[in-house]
Amino acid sequence: MSGGRIKGRDGVEVAFRELGEGRPLVLVHGFTCSVAMNWIEPGHAERLAALGYRLVLPELRGHGDSEIPRDAASYPDDIFVDDLLALIEQLDLRDYDLGGYSMGARTALRATVRGATPGRLVVAGMGMGGVVDANGYRNDLYRKVFAGFGSFSPDTREGRMEAFLRRTGADPQAMAHGLEASVDTTEAELASVSVPTLVVVGANDSLHRDSADRLAESVADGRLVVVAGSHNEAAVGSELGEAIAAFLGPASDAGRPVATKGGVG
């Protein structure tokens, strides 16, 4: 596995990793997570590389090996999308597929709305609610935990989230600013997305399962697949990688028709 760094449009450095050779497939991790947690450790990246893809896996600013600025000015609206578009431009990706998990999915989808041109799009661990109301998605709990980091009892909801953040190495101050950077995408903007789009969500994902159907229906060529697990469980479960692999197929088949719209796996 190799890696590198690009500069965001404001000069902040964003790291990325690469695995495999062939058609580029850019996959974005979730908020407070990392490339390793979402794509490498569960085996998803290796599975997709074996199908002939060149996995390009950016670490969002404030996360992982990327620069971690701690000032609010470094997290303006849509900055994660800006960084993703900068990565695509600086790596000169022209014929590629794009996807992400949770906030990474929202970032990939919004990048497409804003002009990215993937051949196919994977929106995993996300529903309609988290797209059209990006700042309403569990943000009050995050805000509380970031503000009081280190003060919560382990047996509380806040304490469990704090423990998760400690495991991921998330910087509370940086994440507090990053939390406010998400921008809502309107239903009209979603309707403009014409590329084949996979929406995949956990059956027990209490955050997004109830609106994932609407998200798949909101784009011109969307389909929904439901896999086992909660939001966090689905992210690392083998069914997620299987669903993405089935949707994309071998890289040599890129450009051929994919499965018809609709269908719940």
N, C-alpha and C positions, 0 to 999 in steps of 0.2 A: 504494500500500500504506500502510495506517495502522497505528497501534500504540497501546499503552497499558500500564498497570501495575495489578496488583492486589496486595493484601497477603495473604501466607499467614497461617494462623491464629496464628502467633507473631509476626507483624508484618514478617517478611522480605518484601521487594518482589520480585514475579515479573513480568517483562515478557512481553508477547505482541504478535504482529503479526496483522494481518487483511488478507485479500485476497478480493475478490469480494463478491457479494451473493446472498442466498437462504438456503437451509437451512444451518444451522451444521454444520460438519465440523471437529472438534477433532483435530489431529494432533500427536503428541508426538515429539520428536527423541530420538536415542540418547545414551548416556552419553559424556561428553567431546566431544560434537558440538554442533550448533546448528541452529536453524531454517533458516538459510541453507544449510548443508551438506546437510541431509537432505531439505528440501522445496522450497526456492526455486531454488537453483542447478541441480538436476537437471531442473527443469521440472514436477515433480509438482504443485505447488501451482497453477500456472497452468493445467495440464490440467484439474484438478478444478474450479477456479473457473469455467472455461468451460462446465462442465456445470450451472452454476447453484448452486454451493455458496459459502457464506461461510466461507472458511478461517480458523479461529482457531488460531494457532500459538504456544503458550507456550514460553518459554525456561525450562527447569528452574532452580531456584535453584543458584547456583554456576556457571552456564553463561551464555554470551552476554551479553545486555544486562541480565540479572537481577542482583539483589544477590548478591555472592559472599562470604558469611561464611566465615571460615577457622577457626572454632572447632567442636569436635566437638558441642557442645550444639545447634548449629543444624541437625544432621543426625540426628535421632532416627529410629527405625524407621518406615518407610513415609512419610517426609516428602514424597517426590516425589508420592505418591498424595494425601496431604493437600493439597498445593499445587494439584494438578489438580482435586480436588473443590472447593477454594475458588474456583478460576477459574470452574468451571461454575456455582457458586452465585452468585458476584458478578456474572457477566455474565447471570445469569437465563436460562440455556439450558435449555429444557424439551423441545424436540423437535429432536434433534440426532443426529449420528453421531460415532463416536469411533474413534481408531486411533493407531498409533505404530510406530516402527521400533526393533528391538533392545530396549534398556532402556525406551524409550518405549512399545513394544508391551506389555511386561510391566506397565508402569505403567497403561496403559489397561485392560488385562485385569483387573488387581487392583482398579482403581477400580470396575469393573463388579461384581466380586465384593463390594465393600464398599458398593454401593448406587447407583452411577451408573446412569442409565437411558437409554443410547443406543438408537437404533432399530436400528443395525447397528454391528458392531465389526470393525476391521481389526487383525490381529496379524501384523506383518511382521518378518522377520528374527529369529524366535524359535521355539524348539521346547519340548517338554515339559521337558527337562532344565533349561533356564534359568528355568522357572517354578516347578517343585516344589523345585528346589535353587538358589535365586537367588544365594546366597552362594558357590556352588561354581563359578560361571560365570567362568572365566579370572581369578578374583580374585587368585590367588597371583602371577601375572605382573604384574597392575596394582599390587599392593602393593609388589613388588620395585622396579618402575620409579618409583613415587611416592616411595619411601624413598630411592632413590639417584639421583634426577633430576639429570641433568647429568654423570653419571659413566660412561655406557655407550658402548662402541665402536659406531659407526654400522652395522657389518656384523653385529651381533648381533640376536637377536630383541628384546631389551630396547631396544637402540638404535633399532631401527625403530619400536617403539611410542613411544619418547620423541620421535622426529622427528614422528610423527603428532600427538602431543599438543601439540608446539610449533606445528604448523600450525593446530590448532584453537584455540590460545590458552588451553588448559585450565590452571587453577591447580592444581599438584600437591597442595598442602596441602588445599584445598577438596575436590578430587576424592577424596583419600584418605579423608576423612570421609564423603563422599557414597557411596562404594563400599560402606560398611558399613550403609547405610540400607535396602537391599532386604530384603523379607520373603517367605518361601516361601508359595506358595499350594497348598493341598492338592488332591488329586484330587476329593475330595468337594465342595470349593468350586467347582472348575471345572465339575463336573456341574450346578451350579446356574445356570450361564450359559445362558440360553435364547434370546438374540437371535441372528439370523443373523450368523455369524462367519467371516471370511476369514482363513485362515492362509496367508501367502505367504512363500516362502523361496528363497534361491538354490540352484541345483543343486549348486554346489561349496562351499556354506557348511559348513565342517568343524565349526563350533560347534553348528549347529542342524538341519541337514538330516536327520540320522538319527533325530531325535525329533519332527520337525514333524508327521508323520503321526499320532502318538499325541496330540499336542496338538489337532489338528483333530477327532479322534475323541472327545476327552474332554469337549467341550462338546455341548450338545444339538443344535445346528444349525450344525455347522462344516463347512467345505470347505477343501481344500488346493489351492493353485496353486504350481507350481515354476517359477521364472524363471531366466534365465541369470546366472551369476556366483558369486563367493565372497560372504562376508558383506558386505564393504565394496563390492565391485563391484555387487552386486544393489541396494544402497541408492541408487546413482546411475544405474543402468541404466534405460532407457526402459520395459522390460518391467514394472518394479514399478508405475510410474504407470498403465500400461495395464491391469494386473491389478486395481488398486484401482478404476479408472474402470469397468471391465467389471462388477465386483461391485456397485458402488453405482448405476451407471447415472445418467441425468439426475436432478437433484434433484426435478424435477416428477413422477418416478415413485416417489418415496419412499413406502413403505407397500405397494407392490405386491409380489407374490411374487418372490424372487430365485431364482437357479439352485438346483437340487436339491442335497442334501447329497452330498459326495464329489466325486471327479473330480480328476485331476492335470493341470495345464496344462503 
